Amino acid sequence: MRSAMWVLAVLLLSACGGDRPQTAPTEAFQQEGVTFKLEPQSAAECKARGVAYGGTVQWQVPAAEKIDLELRLRAPDGQVFLGTNQASGNQKTGDWVEPGMWFLLLDRGKDETVAAFQAGPSPCQ
C-alpha cells in the first residue's frame, strides 16, 4: 500500500512538471506591423578584430493600451536583454553579438514571440 501511494505521488508530480524549455525559432519572422532588426556597428567602430561585435537593436510594434515587451537572446526563455513598455525604440548591445545569435521580441501581455531574427556576419573580421 505504501509503495502504491509513492508511485501515485511520483506520477502526479511528474504530470505537473512545469513548462518545457522553449526553443529558438528555426527561421526569422515578424508579425504584421512589427519591425525588429539589428544594425551592426561599422567595421571602423570595431575595437578588436574577431567574431563578436556590437550593434543597435531596433523595434516597433503597433501601439496598444498596454505594452509589455522583452527582448531575449537565443530562445523565448533565454537571457533577457531588455524589458520595455515602449512601442518603439532602440538599444545598443555590447561587443558580444555573434553571427547566428537569435534575438527574440516577446509580447509578455500575450505571452507570445512577435518577431525573431539571427544576427548576421561580423563586420569586425
C-alpha positions as CSV (number, residue, x, y, z in Angstrom):
1,M,0.0,0.0,0.0
2,R,2.8,2.4,0.9
3,S,4.6,1.8,-2.3
4,A,1.4,2.3,-4.3
5,M,1.0,5.7,-2.7
6,W,4.6,6.5,-3.5
7,V,4.1,5.6,-7.2
8,L,0.9,7.6,-7.4
9,A,2.7,10.7,-5.8
10,V,5.6,10.4,-8.3
11,L,3.2,10.1,-11.3
12,L,1.1,13.1,-10.1
13,L,4.2,15.2,-9.6
14,S,5.7,14.3,-13.0
15,A,2.4,15.4,-14.7
16,C,2.8,18.8,-13.0
17,G,6.5,19.0,-14.1
18,G,6.2,22.6,-15.3
19,D,6.8,24.1,-18.7
20,R,9.3,22.6,-21.1
21,P,12.1,25.0,-22.2
22,Q,11.1,26.9,-25.2
23,T,13.4,26.7,-28.2
24,A,14.5,29.3,-30.7
25,P,12.6,29.6,-33.9
26,T,14.0,27.9,-37.0
27,E,13.6,31.0,-39.2
28,A,13.4,34.7,-38.8
29,F,9.9,36.2,-38.8
30,Q,7.9,39.3,-37.6
31,Q,4.2,39.6,-37.2
32,E,2.3,42.1,-39.3
33,G,3.0,45.6,-38.2
34,V,6.1,44.7,-36.3
35,T,9.7,45.8,-37.1
36,F,12.6,44.2,-35.3
37,K,16.2,44.3,-36.5
38,L,19.9,44.7,-35.6
39,E,22.0,47.4,-37.2
40,P,25.6,46.2,-36.8
41,Q,28.4,48.6,-36.0
42,S,30.5,49.7,-38.8
43,A,33.9,48.0,-39.4
44,A,35.6,51.2,-38.4
45,E,33.9,51.1,-34.9
46,C,35.3,47.6,-34.1
47,K,37.6,47.7,-31.1
48,A,39.2,44.4,-32.0
49,R,39.1,42.0,-34.9
50,G,37.2,38.8,-34.4
51,V,33.8,37.2,-34.5
52,A,31.9,39.2,-31.8
53,Y,30.6,42.6,-32.5
54,G,28.2,45.3,-31.3
55,G,25.2,47.0,-32.8
56,T,21.9,48.6,-32.2
57,V,18.6,46.6,-31.8
58,Q,15.6,48.4,-33.1
59,W,11.9,47.5,-32.6
60,Q,8.5,48.9,-33.4
61,V,5.2,47.2,-32.6
62,P,1.6,48.5,-33.2
63,A,0.5,50.9,-30.5
64,A,-1.7,49.4,-27.8
65,E,-3.2,50.4,-24.5
66,K,-0.6,48.4,-22.6
67,I,2.9,47.5,-24.0
68,D,5.0,44.9,-22.2
69,L,7.9,43.7,-24.3
70,E,11.0,41.7,-23.7
71,L,14.0,41.3,-25.9
72,R,15.6,37.9,-25.3
73,L,18.6,36.2,-26.5
74,R,18.9,32.7,-28.1
75,A,15.4,31.4,-27.1
76,P,12.0,32.6,-25.8
77,D,13.1,31.6,-22.3
78,G,16.7,32.8,-22.8
79,Q,18.6,35.7,-21.2
80,V,16.6,39.0,-21.1
81,F,18.5,41.7,-22.9
82,L,15.9,44.4,-22.3
83,G,12.4,44.9,-20.9
84,T,10.3,47.9,-22.1
85,N,6.9,49.3,-22.2
86,Q,7.7,51.4,-25.2
87,A,6.1,50.5,-28.6
88,S,9.3,51.6,-30.4
89,G,12.9,52.2,-29.5
90,N,16.4,51.1,-29.9
91,Q,19.2,49.8,-27.6
92,K,22.9,49.4,-28.2
93,T,24.4,46.0,-27.5
94,G,27.9,45.4,-26.1
95,D,30.6,43.7,-28.2
96,W,29.1,40.3,-27.6
97,V,26.9,39.7,-30.6
98,E,27.9,36.6,-32.5
99,P,26.9,35.6,-36.0
100,G,23.8,33.3,-35.9
101,M,22.8,34.5,-32.4
102,W,19.0,34.7,-32.1
103,F,17.2,37.8,-30.9
104,L,13.5,37.5,-30.0
105,L,10.9,40.1,-29.3
106,L,8.2,38.8,-26.9
107,D,4.9,40.4,-26.0
108,R,4.6,39.5,-22.4
109,G,0.9,40.6,-22.2
110,K,0.0,38.0,-24.9
111,D,2.8,35.6,-23.9
112,E,4.0,35.2,-27.5
113,T,7.0,35.8,-29.6
114,V,6.1,38.5,-32.1
115,A,9.4,38.7,-34.0
116,A,12.8,37.0,-34.2
117,F,16.0,37.2,-36.2
118,Q,19.5,35.9,-36.3
119,A,22.5,38.2,-36.2
120,G,24.4,38.4,-39.4
121,P,28.1,38.2,-40.1
122,S,30.6,40.2,-38.1
123,P,31.8,43.5,-39.6
124,C,34.9,43.1,-37.3
125,Q,36.7,40.3,-39.2
